[in-house]
Amino acid sequence: MVTPVSLPSKPVNTRVSRFGLCLALATANWIACADFVAAAEPCRIEVIEKGSGWPVPLVELRTLHQVRFVTDNAGRIAFDLPELMGVETWFDVIGHGYEVPKDGFGYRGVRLTPQPGKTLRVQVNRVNIAKRLGRLTGAGLFAESRKLGLGPNLAETGVLGCDSIQNAVHQGKMFWAWGDTTLPHYPLGIFHMSSATTPIQPLSSFEPPVLLEFDYFRETNGRPRSVAVMPGSGPTWLSGYLSLPDREGRKHLVASYVKITPPLEAREAGLCVWNEAHARFDQFKVIWTKSDAVPKRPPMPDGHPSLWKDAAGKEWVVFGINLPDLRCPATFEAWQDPSTWEALKSQTELVSASDGKPVKPHSGHVTWNAYRKRWVTVFMQQFGKPSTFGELWYAEADAPTGPWGKAVKVLTHENYTFYNPRMHPEFTPATSPILLFEGTFTREFADRPQTTARYDYNQVLYRLDLDDPALKPAQAP
């Protein structure tokens, strides 16, 4: 607001008059600028879980004129709308498994009165069994906190989004690889896998906010680069990522690859091996090329592999997009020899522990869990509700081949997809009841949802406490 200036009613000294007028105008402008600066200071909104007090990432607050704010990894929002400062404001709360109670009209939301520099808190109830720890990939992990002048002051990786993780422990490090990857400089980014390394146990805490720093393989200009350019046109996707010893005991980081053509169809599949000298995957062997005679890819190493020692003491690797459907001896020589691959008959559906209805897996991961002394799986349900490809379940078995017991839903989403989950048993001590898993959070395959800024097409990490009573129905012998 500019303060009005009153002019004198009778003649005065011109020089003094001009000086006084300039001083008055300058003072008025200073007051107006001060008002503007105060109004521009954001209001700090923190979203926390009721009971634990943990910050909750990925909670959206939406105003009635459809301005959307999403909490960062520290559960914070820097609210800066000048038109709503000092105004009682309704916010819809969309939390993907975190919610506030409905009011009398069925709305889930809160009323807040934002003020510049003020801190407001919103408590949400967790309805998921899994606990959201935060986003692992992409830009602006703590963007809202930084707007508020808070840390951490984390260097950006240069990656905006990436699809479907693959992990393997190799040469004393955790090797990571992602599918199609979005970079800031152009709509077309990396389509032959981006990759990075971390320590094998990269997290100092299993509570939010999480911070996992990746050491990306980069071009000479500093941009993250491709690591799996196989011959031929079309993107390259890797799967079945693991480290295997050869007969001399040397470890090899290996993977399966497919070459993709529109619309998302595989035209070639084969095996590739990490080139230690050049930090890239090289084509090792072509297993299948699409043709009229052989239109479908044969069974081959795929998905998230796990090591398994059978009752006779023989070590195997089991593979599968969801439940294991193939195994081979756990050696580099056997992995490259299709004659050693054995098809497994996997369960096509499990049973819900809550209502006895069938639950059909679509993508998932199985691993041995030392705390439970059983095999466990986290998988995405095919055609689930409320999200068609956003519902995740937990189950157990005495062997990776099953039979798998009753399944408990641990994670739900509100019209959003969360696919290709991967557990991280390496991150925690063997006797810990904490089980971590991540997956790709994306609007793809959902029913025309509004895209969630920064989080979309990125990896989000969750925690399951295996001593949680809510999992008991899945843990019955």
Secondary structure per residue as TSV (DSSP state, phi and psi in degrees):
chain	resnum	aa	ss	phi	psi
A	1	M	-	360.0	132.4
A	2	V	-	-94.0	124.7
A	3	T	-	-74.1	129.3
A	4	P	-	-66.5	145.3
A	5	V	-	-111.2	126.0
A	6	S	-	-88.4	128.4
A	7	L	-	-86.1	147.9
A	8	P	-	-63.4	149.9
A	9	S	S	-89.2	-13.1
A	10	K	S	-136.8	160.9
A	11	P	-	-58.6	139.0
A	12	V	-	-133.9	175.3
A	13	N	-	-56.8	124.5
A	14	T	H	-61.7	-43.0
A	15	R	H	-64.6	-44.2
A	16	V	H	-64.2	-40.2
A	17	S	H	-62.0	-45.5
A	18	R	H	-63.4	-39.6
A	19	F	H	-64.0	-43.9
A	20	G	H	-65.0	-39.7
A	21	L	H	-65.2	-43.5
A	22	C	H	-64.1	-40.5
A	23	L	H	-64.4	-41.3
A	24	A	H	-65.3	-43.4
A	25	L	H	-65.2	-41.5
A	26	A	H	-62.4	-42.1
A	27	T	H	-62.9	-42.8
A	28	A	H	-62.2	-42.8
A	29	N	H	-66.5	-36.5
A	30	W	H	-64.4	-40.8
A	31	I	H	-64.4	-42.1
A	32	A	H	-63.0	-42.5
A	33	C	H	-65.7	-38.6
A	34	A	H	-62.8	-42.1
A	35	D	H	-61.1	-41.4
A	36	F	H	-64.4	-44.4
A	37	V	H	-62.5	-42.7
A	38	A	H	-62.6	-40.7
A	39	A	H	-68.8	-27.6
A	40	A	H	-80.2	-15.6
A	41	E	S	-68.3	127.5
A	42	P	-	-71.7	158.9
A	43	C	E	-94.1	134.9
A	44	R	E	-90.9	118.1
A	45	I	E	-113.7	126.6
A	46	E	E	-115.3	130.5
A	47	V	E	-106.0	122.3
A	48	I	E	-127.7	154.6
A	49	E	E	-80.3	130.8
A	50	K	T	-64.3	133.1
A	51	G	T	99.8	-65.6
A	52	S	T	-79.7	-28.5
A	53	G	-	75.7	7.0
A	54	W	-	-67.4	141.9
A	55	P	B	-65.9	146.8
A	56	V	-	-117.8	109.5
A	57	P	S	-71.3	163.6
A	58	L	S	60.8	44.1
A	59	V	-	-115.5	126.5
A	60	E	E	-98.5	133.0
A	61	L	E	-110.2	124.3
A	62	R	E	-124.0	127.3
A	63	T	-	-78.8	169.8
A	64	L	T	-72.9	-12.7
A	65	H	T	-105.0	26.7
A	66	Q	-	64.7	32.5
A	67	V	-	-90.9	130.2
A	68	R	E	-113.3	134.4
A	69	F	E	-126.0	136.9
A	70	V	E	-126.2	131.9
A	71	T	-	-64.9	145.2
A	72	D	-	-87.0	-169.2
A	73	N	T	-63.1	-19.6
A	74	A	T	-94.9	8.5
A	75	G	S	72.5	23.0
A	76	R	E	-111.3	152.8
A	77	I	E	-130.7	134.7
A	78	A	E	-98.5	95.4
A	79	F	E	-83.0	125.5
A	80	D	-	-136.9	23.8
A	81	L	-	-79.0	113.2
A	82	P	G	-62.9	-30.2
A	83	E	G	-72.3	-13.0
A	84	L	G	-117.7	5.6
A	85	M	T	-68.0	128.3
A	86	G	T	77.6	7.1
A	87	V	S	-112.2	130.2
A	88	E	-	-60.6	125.3
A	89	T	E	-131.7	134.2
A	90	W	E	-88.8	132.9
A	91	F	E	-121.6	123.2
A	92	D	E	-66.9	142.9
A	93	V	E	-113.6	116.3
A	94	I	E	-117.8	114.6
A	95	G	-	-124.8	0.2
A	96	H	S	48.5	63.8
A	97	G	S	99.6	-1.9
A	98	Y	E	-125.4	134.3
A	99	E	E	-150.6	165.7
A	100	V	-	-110.1	157.8
A	101	P	-	-62.1	150.9
A	102	K	B	-70.4	146.7
A	103	D	-	-87.7	-171.1
A	104	G	T	-63.8	-20.7
A	105	F	T	-100.0	4.4
A	106	G	S	89.4	6.6
A	107	Y	-	-86.1	139.2
A	108	R	B	-104.6	108.9
A	109	G	E	-171.7	-176.6
A	110	V	E	-138.0	153.8
A	111	R	E	-104.7	126.4
A	112	L	E	-130.4	153.9
A	113	T	-	-118.4	93.7
A	114	P	-	-65.1	141.4
A	115	Q	-	-134.5	142.5
A	116	P	T	-56.9	128.8
A	117	G	T	79.3	-3.6
A	118	K	-	-86.5	155.2
A	119	T	E	-111.4	125.8
A	120	L	E	-119.3	148.9
A	121	R	E	-125.1	140.1
A	122	V	E	-120.0	124.0
A	123	Q	E	-96.3	133.2
A	124	V	E	-122.7	150.0
A	125	N	E	-92.4	133.2
A	126	R	E	-85.5	122.0
A	127	V	-	-103.2	-16.1
A	128	N	S	-72.8	150.8
A	129	I	S	-76.1	-40.7
A	130	A	S	-70.6	144.8
A	131	K	E	-105.6	127.1
A	132	R	E	-78.9	124.1
A	133	L	E	-97.8	-30.9
A	134	G	E	145.4	175.1
A	135	R	E	-84.7	137.8
A	136	L	-	-95.9	-33.3
A	137	T	S	-121.9	169.9
A	138	G	S	94.4	-175.7
A	139	A	S	-99.4	157.9
A	140	G	-	62.9	43.9
A	141	L	T	-59.6	-32.4
A	142	F	T	-125.6	36.6
A	143	A	H	-61.8	-43.5
A	144	E	H	-65.9	-39.3
A	145	S	H	-62.7	-40.0
A	146	R	H	-68.3	-33.2
A	147	K	H	-61.8	-28.8
A	148	L	T	-89.2	3.2
A	149	G	T	78.9	22.2
A	150	L	-	-111.1	161.8
A	151	G	S	-89.5	-173.1
A	152	P	-	-81.5	153.8
A	153	N	-	-87.0	76.3
A	154	L	-	-88.7	132.0
A	155	A	-	-68.1	138.6
A	156	E	-	-74.5	146.2
A	157	T	-	-85.0	-19.6
A	158	G	S	90.2	5.0
A	159	V	-	-109.6	130.3
A	160	L	-	-95.6	-33.7
A	161	G	E	-162.6	155.0
A	162	C	E	-158.3	154.8
A	163	D	-	-110.9	135.4
A	164	S	-	52.5	105.1
A	165	I	E	-80.5	147.2
A	166	Q	E	-126.8	138.9
A	167	N	E	-131.9	149.6
A	168	A	E	-158.9	140.9
A	169	V	E	-84.4	125.5
A	170	H	E	-152.4	131.3
A	171	Q	T	51.9	40.9
A	172	G	T	78.1	10.5
A	173	K	E	-132.0	163.8
A	174	M	E	-94.5	119.8
A	175	F	E	-95.8	131.9
A	176	W	E	-117.8	145.3
A	177	A	E	-144.0	140.2
A	178	W	E	-124.9	154.1
A	179	G	S	-74.7	-146.0
A	180	D	S	-48.9	131.4
A	181	T	E	-127.8	131.9
A	182	T	E	-95.2	129.1
A	183	L	-	-114.4	158.7
A	184	P	T	-68.7	-25.2
A	185	H	T	-82.6	-16.2
A	186	Y	-	-165.2	149.0
A	187	P	S	-57.4	-30.3
A	188	L	-	-94.5	117.0
A	189	G	-	-105.7	-120.7
A	190	I	B	-102.1	127.2
A	191	F	-	-123.8	17.2
A	192	H	S	-133.7	43.2
A	193	M	-	70.8	123.2
A	194	S	E	-94.7	162.7
A	195	S	E	-154.9	157.6
A	196	A	E	-156.5	170.5
A	197	T	E	-126.7	157.9
A	198	T	E	-145.7	172.4
A	199	P	-	-60.4	159.6
A	200	I	S	-63.9	-36.5
A	201	Q	S	-114.4	86.9
A	202	P	-	-85.2	-7.5
A	203	L	-	-105.5	134.8
A	204	S	S	-87.1	-16.1
A	205	S	-	-146.8	152.1
A	206	F	S	-111.1	28.4
A	207	E	S	-122.9	152.4
A	208	P	S	-74.3	150.7
A	209	P	S	-83.1	143.0
A	210	V	-	-97.4	150.1
A	211	L	-	-141.8	115.1
A	212	L	-	-124.1	114.9
A	213	E	-	-97.6	120.1
A	214	F	-	-95.0	140.9
A	215	D	E	-102.3	95.5
A	216	Y	E	-76.5	148.3
A	217	F	-	-78.0	127.6
A	218	R	B	-129.0	158.8
A	219	E	-	-72.4	171.5
A	220	T	T	-64.4	-24.4
A	221	N	T	-84.9	2.5
A	222	G	S	97.5	-13.0
A	223	R	-	-73.3	145.1
A	224	P	B	-57.3	145.4
A	225	R	-	-123.4	168.2
A	226	S	-	-71.8	149.7
A	227	V	S	-127.3	3.7
A	228	A	-	-143.4	58.7
A	229	V	-	-83.5	96.9
A	230	M	-	-86.7	154.0
A	231	P	S	-58.7	147.0
A	232	G	S	102.4	165.0
A	233	S	S	-82.1	161.5
A	234	G	S	94.8	157.1
A	235	P	-	-61.0	156.4
A	236	T	E	-114.1	127.7
A	237	W	E	-116.5	136.8
A	238	L	E	-106.2	153.6
A	239	S	E	-155.3	175.5
A	240	G	E	58.3	44.1
A	241	Y	E	-83.0	118.3
A	242	L	E	-163.1	169.4
A	243	S	E	-111.4	127.0
A	244	L	E	-128.8	144.3
A	245	P	E	-85.6	145.9
A	246	D	-	-91.1	-175.8
A	247	R	T	-67.0	-18.8
A	248	E	T	-90.9	-1.8
A	249	G	S	92.4	-0.1
A	250	R	-	-76.3	137.8
A	251	K	E	-89.4	140.4
A	252	H	E	-126.9	128.8
A	253	L	E	-83.6	120.5
A	254	V	E	-128.5	163.2
A	255	A	E	-160.7	161.8
A	256	S	E	-95.2	154.0
A	257	Y	E	-131.8	155.3
A	258	V	E	-132.4	145.2
A	259	K	E	-98.7	133.6
A	260	I	E	-111.2	136.9
A	261	T	E	-124.5	157.2
A	262	P	T	-62.4	145.4
A	263	P	T	-95.2	92.6
A	264	L	T	60.4	44.9
A	265	E	E	-112.2	139.5
A	266	A	E	-79.9	135.7
A	267	R	E	-116.8	-14.6
A	268	E	E	-154.0	146.6
A	269	A	E	-141.3	146.1
A	270	G	E	-166.2	-165.6
A	271	L	E	-116.1	148.0
A	272	C	E	-140.9	156.8
A	273	V	E	-131.8	140.1
A	274	W	E	-68.5	128.3
A	275	N	E	-91.7	106.1
A	276	E	T	-63.1	-36.3
A	277	A	T	-69.9	-36.2
A	278	H	T	-109.1	3.0
A	279	A	T	50.1	59.9
A	280	R	E	-159.5	164.0
A	281	F	E	-91.0	135.6
A	282	D	E	-109.7	143.7
A	283	Q	E	-60.5	132.9
A	284	F	E	-109.3	-46.4
A	285	K	E	-159.0	135.7
A	286	V	E	-87.2	126.1
A	287	I	E	-97.7	-33.9
A	288	W	E	-153.1	140.5
A	289	T	E	-128.1	130.7
A	290	K	-	-63.9	135.2
A	291	S	-	-155.5	170.7
A	292	D	S	-63.2	-33.4
A	293	A	S	-75.2	-34.6
A	294	V	S	-130.8	79.1
A	295	P	-	-76.0	-22.5
A	296	K	S	-113.8	145.4
A	297	R	-	-68.4	135.7
A	298	P	-	-74.8	164.6
A	299	P	-	-57.7	135.3
A	300	M	-	-157.0	167.6
A	301	P	S	-54.6	129.0
A	302	D	-	-156.9	165.9
A	303	G	B	72.3	-152.5
A	304	H	S	-99.1	111.1
A	305	P	-	-78.2	159.2
A	306	S	E	-141.2	146.0
A	307	L	E	-84.6	142.2
A	308	W	E	-144.9	128.0
A	309	K	E	-103.7	119.9
A	310	D	-	-78.4	-178.8
A	311	A	T	-61.6	-26.3
A	312	A	T	-85.2	-2.1
A	313	G	S	89.4	6.2
A	314	K	-	-84.3	138.1
A	315	E	E	-92.8	132.2
A	316	W	E	-126.5	161.9
A	317	V	E	-111.9	130.3
A	318	V	E	-106.5	140.6
A	319	F	E	-125.0	157.7
A	320	G	B	168.8	144.8
A	321	I	S	-66.6	-37.3
A	322	N	S	-123.4	-90.9
A	323	L	S	-88.0	150.3
A	324	P	-	-57.7	133.5
A	325	D	-	-130.0	7.4
A	326	L	E	-158.1	147.1
A	327	R	E	-141.3	157.3
A	328	C	E	-149.6	157.3
A	329	P	E	-56.0	147.0
A	330	A	S	-83.3	59.6
A	331	T	S	-135.2	156.8
A	332	F	H	-63.6	-37.5
A	333	E	H	-67.7	-41.1
A	334	A	H	-69.1	-38.5
A	335	W	H	-58.1	-35.9
A	336	Q	T	-87.5	-2.2
A	337	D	-	-114.0	101.3
A	338	P	G	-57.3	-20.3
A	339	S	G	-69.5	-16.7
A	340	T	G	-92.4	-6.6
A	341	W	-	-80.0	133.6
A	342	E	E	-119.4	124.8
A	343	A	E	-71.2	141.1
A	344	L	-	-116.0	146.1
A	345	K	-	-91.2	110.6
A	346	S	-	-98.7	155.5
A	347	Q	-	-64.5	138.1
A	348	T	S	-89.6	-18.3
A	349	E	-	-156.6	155.4
A	350	L	E	-113.7	-179.3
A	351	V	E	-117.5	132.9
A	352	S	B	-68.3	131.8
A	353	A	T	-70.7	-20.7
A	354	S	T	-85.5	-37.6
A	355	D	T	-134.5	1.4
A	356	G	-	76.5	4.9
A	357	K	-	-80.3	154.4
A	358	P	E	-69.6	144.5
A	359	V	E	-126.1	117.9
A	360	K	-	-97.7	118.4
A	361	P	E	-69.6	146.5
A	362	H	E	-116.2	-48.6
A	363	S	E	-149.5	146.5
A	364	G	E	-175.9	-164.0
A	365	H	E	-150.6	141.7
A	366	V	E	-120.7	147.0
A	367	T	E	-156.8	156.4
A	368	W	E	-75.5	137.4
A	369	N	E	-119.5	115.9
A	370	A	T	-68.7	-31.9
A	371	Y	T	-66.5	-44.3
A	372	R	T	-83.8	-16.4
A	373	K	T	54.9	39.5
A	374	R	E	-149.9	168.7
A	375	W	E	-83.8	140.9
A	376	V	E	-127.4	156.7
A	377	T	E	-139.4	144.6
A	378	V	E	-121.5	123.5
A	379	F	E	-139.1	154.7
A	380	M	E	-88.6	135.7
A	381	Q	E	-80.9	138.0
A	382	Q	T	-82.8	125.5
A	383	F	T	58.9	53.8
A	384	G	-	-87.1	178.3
A	385	K	S	-136.1	140.0
A	386	P	S	-81.2	-17.5
A	387	S	S	-102.3	130.2
A	388	T	T	-57.0	-41.1
A	389	F	T	-130.4	43.2
A	390	G	-	-131.6	13.4
A	391	E	-	-107.8	125.4
A	392	L	E	-115.4	144.9
A	393	W	E	-129.1	159.7
A	394	Y	E	-125.4	140.7
A	395	A	E	-152.4	168.2
A	396	E	E	-133.3	160.0
A	397	A	E	-155.5	163.3
A	398	D	S	-84.8	-13.9
A	399	A	S	-145.9	154.6
A	400	P	T	-64.8	-20.3
A	401	T	T	-86.1	-0.2
A	402	G	-	88.4	-168.5
A	403	P	-	-72.4	146.1
A	404	W	-	-90.1	138.7
A	405	G	-	-76.9	-167.3
A	406	K	-	-65.4	146.7
A	407	A	B	-104.4	144.7
A	408	V	E	-119.2	130.2
A	409	K	E	-72.8	129.5
A	410	V	E	-115.5	-11.9
A	411	L	E	-153.3	135.2
A	412	T	-	-134.0	158.2
A	413	H	-	-135.0	154.6
A	414	E	S	-97.2	91.8
A	415	N	S	53.6	53.5
A	416	Y	-	-148.2	157.0
A	417	T	E	-100.3	144.8
A	418	F	E	-142.8	93.9
A	419	Y	E	-115.8	172.8
A	420	N	E	51.2	54.9
A	421	P	E	-66.1	147.0
A	422	R	E	-135.8	122.6
A	423	M	E	-79.1	158.3
A	424	H	-	-127.1	71.7
A	425	P	G	-65.3	-22.4
A	426	E	G	-69.0	-23.6
A	427	F	G	-73.1	-22.9
A	428	T	S	-119.1	157.8
A	429	P	-	-59.4	151.2
A	430	A	T	-59.8	-32.2
A	431	T	T	-91.4	5.5
A	432	S	-	-76.3	141.4
A	433	P	S	-79.2	-2.0
A	434	I	E	-84.9	127.2
A	435	L	E	-120.3	122.9
A	436	L	E	-103.8	143.5
A	437	F	E	-148.5	153.6
A	438	E	E	-128.8	167.5
A	439	G	E	-160.6	174.2
A	440	T	E	-92.6	120.3
A	441	F	E	-93.7	114.4
A	442	T	E	-151.0	151.7
A	443	R	S	-78.6	-11.7
A	444	E	T	-59.5	138.7
A	445	F	T	72.1	5.1
A	446	A	S	-94.1	175.2
A	447	D	S	-91.3	76.1
A	448	R	S	50.2	52.3
A	449	P	-	-76.4	160.6
A	450	Q	-	-73.0	134.4
A	451	T	-	-69.2	133.6
A	452	T	-	-87.7	112.6
A	453	A	T	-57.0	141.8
A	454	R	T	70.0	-42.8
A	455	Y	T	-77.6	-30.7
A	456	D	T	-60.2	137.5
A	457	Y	T	62.8	45.0
A	458	N	E	-143.9	171.1
A	459	Q	E	-96.3	130.4
A	460	V	E	-120.0	137.4
A	461	L	E	-102.1	137.2
A	462	Y	E	-126.8	161.9
A	463	R	E	-127.1	132.5
A	464	L	E	-111.8	132.8
A	465	D	E	-97.6	109.4
A	466	L	T	-71.8	-8.0
A	467	D	T	-95.9	9.4
A	468	D	-	-70.4	125.7
A	469	P	G	-56.1	-25.1
A	470	A	G	-63.8	-19.6
A	471	L	G	-92.0	-4.8
A	472	K	G	-53.0	-41.1
A	473	P	G	-60.2	-24.3
A	474	A	G	-87.9	-9.3
A	475	Q	S	-106.9	6.4
A	476	A	-	-67.1	141.5
A	477	P	-	-66.6	360.0
